[in-house]
Amino acid sequence: MKLLFIGDIFGRSGREMIEDHLYALKKQHQIDFVIANGENSAHGKGITQRVYEELIFNGVQAITMGNHTYAKKELLDFIDEADRLIVPYNQLKTLPGVGSRIFTWQNKRIRVTNLLGVAFMNGYNYNPFIAMDELLEECDEDYHIVDFHAETTSEKIALSYYLSGRVSAVLGTHTHVQTADEKIIDQKTAFISDVGMTGPKEGIIGCSKESILYKMTTGLNHRFEVDEGPAQLCGVVIEFDEETNLPIKIERIMI
């Protein structure tokens, strides 16, 4: 089996990259299942029903989220029917949504889990290490893909070693910059610190340079604007052995 995970889709240009390139990517790499992080897919923050349906129409089979999950209040109107959406598993229990879902592909069961980090985040998230211990007590799927939406590389690397051999992949998102540390840990768990961002490539992590630099040079709050320049698509392709279900290759993609 081959799985494609697409990094944080940011705004309209990120969605256009999915529309323009996903079909060819699936054909080129013989992809069986596609996961994408969509927490910034609606104008750089959150997701709407129209955007959710657009991503599915263009070939995304599972959509993970992150710290901006509920930025668009419209999500609350359709989240119960959004059966391809995976929200952070270790978020406050009072928040709606499903944090770990099982999908079926050719009699293989694929579990997709979304986690939030705690380092330099808002402080309201449940410890992801303990949360995974609790979740894994009930997991026996063929593949288990974890989107770890976290700020620091150290926390992501730590979780990857903690879950080595217990999940199929730990894939970092959130920082929007693709890292060059992809590997397979102990020949059991695929890992990368950050998959990268799918969206504006010449701004500052998706936003216009002017809006970010204004705040950084003046210290004044300023609305961050989505950059409208050229775009990129970042992701990883993971290949699994059909008999053992273990990962045998992880490859970075950047268009």
C-alpha positions in Angstrom: 0.0 0.0 0.0 1.1 3.6 -0.7 -0.2 6.5 1.3 0.1 10.2 0.5 0.0 12.7 3.4 -0.3 16.3 2.3 0.9 19.1 4.7 -1.1 22.0 6.0 -3.4 23.3 3.1 -3.3 27.1 3.5 -6.0 29.2 1.8 -7.2 29.3 -1.8 -3.8 28.8 -3.4 -3.3 25.6 -1.3 -6.6 24.3 -2.4 -5.8 25.1 -6.0 -2.6 23.1 -5.8 -4.7 20.1 -4.6 -7.0 20.6 -7.5 -4.2 21.0 -10.1 -1.8 18.3 -8.9 -3.4 15.6 -6.7 -4.7 13.5 -9.5 -1.3 13.4 -11.2 0.5 12.7 -7.9 -1.8 9.8 -7.2 -1.2 8.3 -10.7 2.6 8.9 -10.6 3.1 7.3 -7.2 0.3 4.8 -7.4 -1.3 6.2 -4.3 -4.0 4.2 -2.5 -5.1 6.5 0.2 -4.8 10.3 0.7 -4.7 12.2 4.0 -4.4 16.0 4.2 -4.2 18.5 7.0 -6.9 21.1 6.4 -6.9 23.3 9.5 -5.9 26.4 7.5 -7.7 25.5 4.3 -10.4 28.2 4.5 -8.6 31.5 3.9 -5.7 30.5 6.2 -7.6 29.6 9.3 -10.2 26.9 9.9 -12.4 25.0 7.5 -15.9 25.5 6.0 -18.3 23.0 4.6 -17.7 24.2 1.1 -13.9 23.8 1.5 -14.4 20.4 3.2 -16.5 19.1 0.3 -14.1 20.6 -2.3 -11.1 18.8 -0.8 -13.0 15.5 -0.8 -14.2 16.0 -4.4 -10.6 16.6 -5.5 -9.5 13.3 -4.0 -8.6 13.8 -0.3 -10.0 10.8 1.7 -9.3 12.0 5.2 -8.8 15.5 6.6 -6.9 16.2 9.8 -7.0 19.4 11.7 -5.1 21.3 14.5 -5.1 24.3 16.8 -7.3 26.3 14.4 -10.0 23.6 14.1 -12.8 25.8 15.3 -11.7 29.1 13.8 -14.7 29.1 11.5 -17.9 28.7 13.6 -19.6 27.2 10.6 -17.9 24.0 11.4 -20.2 23.4 14.3 -23.1 23.2 11.8 -21.8 20.3 9.9 -19.1 18.6 12.1 -21.5 15.7 13.1 -22.0 14.8 9.4 -18.3 15.3 8.4 -17.3 11.6 8.4 -13.9 12.3 6.8 -12.8 14.9 9.3 -10.5 14.1 12.2 -10.1 16.8 15.0 -7.4 16.7 17.7 -7.9 13.7 19.9 -6.4 15.3 23.0 -8.3 18.5 22.8 -10.8 19.5 25.5 -13.5 16.9 25.8 -16.2 19.5 25.7 -15.4 20.2 22.1 -17.2 18.3 19.3 -15.7 16.1 16.7 -14.0 12.7 16.3 -10.2 12.6 17.1 -9.4 9.1 15.7 -11.3 7.5 12.7 -11.0 4.2 10.9 -11.2 4.0 7.1 -11.3 0.8 5.0 -9.3 0.3 1.8 -9.4 -3.1 0.1 -10.1 -5.0 3.3 -7.3 -3.1 5.1 -8.3 -0.9 8.1 -6.5 2.5 8.3 -6.8 4.5 11.5 -6.1 8.2 11.3 -5.4 10.1 14.6 -4.9 13.8 15.1 -2.9 15.0 18.1 -2.0 18.5 19.4 1.4 19.2 21.0 1.6 21.0 24.3 5.0 22.9 24.1 4.4 26.5 23.2 0.7 25.8 22.4 -2.3 27.1 24.3 -1.9 24.9 27.4 -5.4 23.4 27.2 -4.5 20.2 25.5 -4.3 16.8 27.2 -0.8 15.3 27.3 -0.4 13.6 23.9 1.8 10.8 25.2 -0.8 9.7 27.8 -3.7 10.2 25.4 -2.0 7.8 22.9 -1.4 5.2 25.6 -5.2 5.3 26.4 -6.2 5.2 22.7 -3.8 2.3 21.8 -5.4 0.0 24.3 -8.3 -0.4 21.9 -6.4 -0.2 18.5 -5.7 -3.2 16.3 -5.9 -1.8 12.8 -3.6 -2.7 9.9 -2.2 0.9 9.7 -2.3 3.7 12.2 -1.3 7.2 10.9 -0.8 10.0 13.5 -0.8 13.6 12.5 1.1 15.3 15.3 0.2 19.0 15.1 2.9 20.5 17.3 5.3 23.5 17.6 8.7 22.0 18.5 10.8 19.4 16.7 11.9 17.9 20.0 8.3 17.1 21.1 7.6 15.5 17.7 10.8 13.4 17.7 10.1 12.4 21.3 6.6 11.2 20.4 7.9 9.3 17.4 10.3 7.3 19.6 7.6 6.8 22.2 5.2 5.4 19.6 7.8 3.4 17.6 6.4 0.0 16.7 3.0 1.0 18.1 1.8 3.1 15.2 2.6 3.1 11.5 3.6 6.7 11.1 4.0 9.9 13.1 3.9 12.9 10.8 4.5 16.4 12.0 2.4 19.4 10.9 1.9 23.0 12.0 5.2 24.8 11.5 4.6 24.9 7.7 8.3 24.3 6.8 9.2 20.9 5.4 12.0 19.2 7.3 14.7 16.9 5.9 14.6 14.3 8.6 12.3 11.7 7.2 13.1 8.1 8.3 11.7 4.8 9.4 12.3 4.2 13.1 13.4 0.7 14.1 12.0 -0.4 10.7 8.5 0.0 12.2 7.3 3.6 12.2 7.7 6.2 9.5 8.5 9.8 10.7 9.1 13.3 9.7 9.2 16.4 11.9 7.1 18.5 9.5 5.5 17.5 6.3 5.5 21.2 5.2 2.8 23.5 3.9 0.6 23.4 0.8 -0.1 27.0 -0.1 1.7 30.4 -0.7 5.5 29.7 -1.0 6.9 33.2 -1.0 5.2 34.6 2.1 6.0 33.9 5.7 4.4 30.5 6.6 1.5 31.4 4.3 0.9 35.0 5.3 2.0 38.1 3.4 5.5 39.3 4.3 4.2 42.8 4.9 1.6 41.8 7.5 4.1 39.7 9.5 6.9 42.1 9.3 4.7 45.0 10.5 4.0 43.2 13.8 7.6 42.0 14.2 9.1 45.5 13.7 6.5 47.5 15.6 5.3 45.2 18.3 1.7 46.1 17.4 -1.1 43.7 16.8 -1.9 43.4 13.1 -4.2 41.2 11.0 -2.2 38.6 9.1 -3.1 38.5 5.5 -2.9 35.4 3.3 -0.2 35.8 0.7 -1.5 35.7 -2.9 1.8 34.8 -4.6 3.0 31.5 -6.2 2.1 28.3 -4.4 3.7 25.0 -3.4 2.5 21.5 -2.5 4.3 19.6 0.2 3.7 16.1 1.4 5.2 12.6 2.0 4.6 9.3 0.3 4.8 6.2 2.5 5.0 2.7 1.1 4.0 -0.2 3.3 4.8 -3.9 2.9 1.6 -5.7 1.9 2.3 -8.8 4.1 3.7 -7.2 7.3 1.9 -3.8 7.0 5.2 -2.2 8.1 6.6 1.0 6.4 9.4 0.3 4.0 9.9 3.8 2.5 9.1 7.4 3.2 9.7 10.1 0.5 9.3 13.8 0.7 7.3 15.5 -2.1 7.5 19.2 -3.0 5.9 20.8 -6.1 
